[in-house]
Amino acid sequence: MQKIAIENRHSNTAFVVARDDGDFDLRWFTPKIEDDLCGHATLASAHVLALRKHSVWPVRFHTRSGVLTVARDGDSFEMDFPARPPQPCETPVGLLPALGLKNALVMKSRDYLVVADRAELVRALSPDVDALSKQDAGVGTIVTAPGEGDVDYVCRFFAPSIGIDEDPATGSIHCTLAPYWAGRLGKDTLRAQQLSMRGGTMQCTVVGDRVKIAGRARLYLHGTIEI
């Protein structure tokens, strides 16, 4: 599975295996490691099951982060993930310079959470990926700021130490982002926008110690290549 992920060269490759009880086993691999939680690959797995006419929803995936469920509403899917609120931490030396930021609030859950003042700062980031990869091994960096218009917050995600220079659309980071912004904005349902080159939008709802993350998937490659 790791070799296939290396060959695919995507931020995560999902592997889904049907179980005798009607549930599914699900594992995720970056080009460098087996991931402990991946949102967009979970949503994609549910999307493929829908394309294959899977009829029992919500679907249950057994993963390294426990049993995760995904509900379906037409071409939209809602994932039920564990909340991972950020905690205060010391700012690692070199983290903000690697991002090209001078001042920002830094917290930590699984990943570092860097909070900027304005969405345009997040949009304009051009980090030093090599320097960023020298931060804590296996840890990514989420950069976020207040949103604009009907968007509550914006974000980007960099994890070069695990083979992801920048992830185009990330579900798992909202396990940290949603509790943070829910507390700051005083609302439980939030609209998020990921400002990667490809971009992505999600709706997140904090329910106790869980976060429901809703989004859509699109099939971009279909066919068989024979060599």
C-alpha positions in Angstrom: 0.0 0.0 0.0 2.8 2.4 0.8 4.5 1.6 -2.6 1.2 2.3 -4.4 0.8 5.7 -2.5 4.4 6.6 -3.5 3.6 5.8 -7.2 0.3 7.8 -7.0 2.0 10.9 -5.7 -1.2 12.3 -4.2 -1.4 13.7 -0.7 -3.3 10.6 0.4 -4.3 7.3 -1.2 -7.2 5.4 0.4 -7.5 1.7 0.6 -11.0 0.3 1.3 -11.8 -3.3 2.2 -15.3 -4.7 2.8 -15.9 -6.5 6.1 -18.2 -9.4 6.7 -20.5 -7.3 9.0 -21.3 -4.8 6.2 -18.8 -2.2 7.4 -15.5 -1.3 5.7 -11.9 -1.1 6.8 -10.2 2.1 5.6 -6.5 3.0 5.6 -4.8 6.1 4.3 -1.2 6.6 3.0 0.7 9.7 2.1 3.8 9.2 -0.2 5.8 8.9 3.1 3.7 7.5 5.9 0.5 5.8 6.9 -1.8 8.6 8.0 -3.9 8.4 11.2 -6.8 10.5 9.9 -7.6 11.9 6.4 -10.9 13.6 5.6 -10.8 14.1 1.8 -9.8 10.5 1.2 -12.6 9.4 3.5 -15.1 11.5 1.6 -13.7 10.1 -1.7 -14.1 6.6 -0.5 -17.7 7.2 0.4 -18.2 8.8 -3.1 -16.8 5.7 -4.8 -19.0 3.5 -2.7 -22.0 5.6 -3.9 -20.9 5.2 -7.5 -20.8 1.5 -6.9 -24.4 1.6 -5.7 -23.7 1.0 -2.0 -27.2 1.2 -0.4 -26.6 1.3 3.4 -26.0 4.8 4.7 -24.4 6.1 6.8 -21.4 4.0 5.9 -19.1 2.9 8.7 -15.3 2.9 8.2 -13.0 1.2 10.7 -9.8 3.2 10.9 -6.8 4.1 13.0 -8.9 6.9 14.5 -11.8 4.6 15.4 -15.1 4.0 13.6 -15.9 7.0 11.3 -19.3 7.3 9.7 -20.2 9.1 6.5 -23.8 10.1 5.7 -25.0 10.8 2.2 -27.4 13.5 0.9 -27.4 13.3 -2.9 -23.9 14.3 -4.1 -23.0 15.7 -0.7 -21.4 13.7 2.1 -21.1 14.5 5.8 -18.3 12.9 7.8 -18.4 12.4 11.6 -14.9 12.9 13.0 -13.4 13.4 16.5 -12.8 17.0 17.6 -9.1 17.9 18.2 -9.2 21.3 19.9 -5.8 23.2 19.8 -3.9 23.9 22.9 -1.4 26.6 23.8 2.2 25.7 22.9 5.6 27.3 22.5 6.2 28.5 19.0 8.9 26.4 17.4 12.0 28.4 16.3 11.8 28.8 12.5 8.1 28.0 12.1 6.9 31.5 11.3 9.9 32.5 9.2 9.4 29.3 7.2 5.8 30.5 6.5 6.9 34.0 5.7 5.0 35.4 8.7 6.3 37.8 11.3 3.7 37.6 14.0 0.9 35.1 14.6 -0.8 33.1 17.3 0.6 29.5 17.4 -1.3 26.6 19.0 -1.1 22.8 18.6 -3.2 19.7 18.3 -2.0 16.9 16.1 -0.7 19.7 13.8 0.4 23.3 14.5 -2.3 25.9 14.2 -1.1 29.3 13.0 -3.7 32.1 13.2 -3.2 35.1 11.0 -5.1 38.4 11.1 -6.5 38.5 7.6 -7.5 36.2 4.8 -5.2 37.8 2.3 -2.2 36.9 4.4 -3.2 33.2 4.2 -3.9 33.5 0.4 -0.5 35.1 -0.3 1.6 32.6 1.7 4.6 31.2 -0.2 6.3 29.1 2.4 9.8 27.8 2.4 8.9 24.1 2.0 12.4 22.8 2.8 12.5 24.8 6.0 9.0 23.8 6.9 9.9 20.1 6.4 12.6 20.5 9.1 10.0 21.2 11.8 8.6 18.4 14.0 8.6 15.1 12.0 5.1 13.9 11.2 3.5 17.2 12.1 1.7 19.5 9.6 1.0 23.2 9.8 -2.5 24.7 9.5 -2.6 28.4 8.7 -6.0 30.1 9.2 -7.6 33.5 9.4 -11.1 35.0 9.6 -13.1 34.6 6.4 -14.8 37.1 4.2 -18.5 37.4 3.2 -20.4 34.2 4.1 -17.1 32.4 4.9 -16.4 32.1 8.6 -12.7 31.1 8.2 -10.1 30.4 5.6 -7.2 28.0 5.8 -4.3 26.3 4.1 -2.4 23.1 5.1 1.3 22.3 4.7 2.9 18.9 5.7 6.1 18.4 3.7 7.6 16.1 6.4 5.0 13.5 5.5 5.1 14.1 1.8 2.5 16.8 1.4 4.0 20.1 0.4 0.5 21.6 0.3 -2.8 19.7 0.5 -5.4 21.0 -1.9 -8.4 20.2 0.3 -8.2 18.8 3.8 -10.9 17.4 6.0 -9.0 16.4 9.1 -7.7 19.9 9.9 -11.3 20.9 10.6 -11.2 18.6 13.7 -8.9 21.4 15.0 -10.2 24.5 13.1 -13.9 24.0 13.8 -13.6 23.9 17.6 -11.2 26.9 17.6 -13.4 29.1 15.4 -16.6 27.9 17.1 -15.3 29.1 20.4 -14.0 32.4 18.9 -17.1 33.2 16.9 -19.7 31.8 19.3 -21.4 29.6 16.7 -21.4 25.8 16.2 -21.9 25.7 12.4 -19.3 27.3 10.3 -18.4 27.6 6.6 -14.8 27.2 5.7 -12.8 27.8 2.6 -9.4 26.3 1.8 -7.2 28.7 -0.2 -5.0 26.3 -2.0 -4.5 26.6 -5.8 -7.3 24.2 -6.4 -9.4 25.3 -3.5 -12.2 23.7 -1.5 -15.2 24.6 0.6 -16.6 22.7 3.6 -19.4 23.2 6.2 -18.5 22.1 9.7 -20.7 21.6 12.8 -19.3 21.1 16.3 -21.4 18.6 18.3 -19.8 18.0 21.7 -16.5 16.2 21.1 -17.3 15.5 17.4 -17.1 17.5 14.3 -19.4 16.9 11.3 -17.6 17.9 8.1 -19.7 18.2 4.9 -18.5 18.5 1.4 -18.8 17.2 -2.2 -16.6 14.9 -4.3 -16.0 14.8 -8.0 -14.6 12.0 -10.1 -11.7 13.3 -12.2 -10.3 10.1 -13.6 -12.2 7.0 -14.8 -10.9 4.2 -17.0 -8.4 1.4 -17.2 -4.7 1.6 -18.3 -3.1 -1.6 -19.4 0.7 -1.9 -19.6 
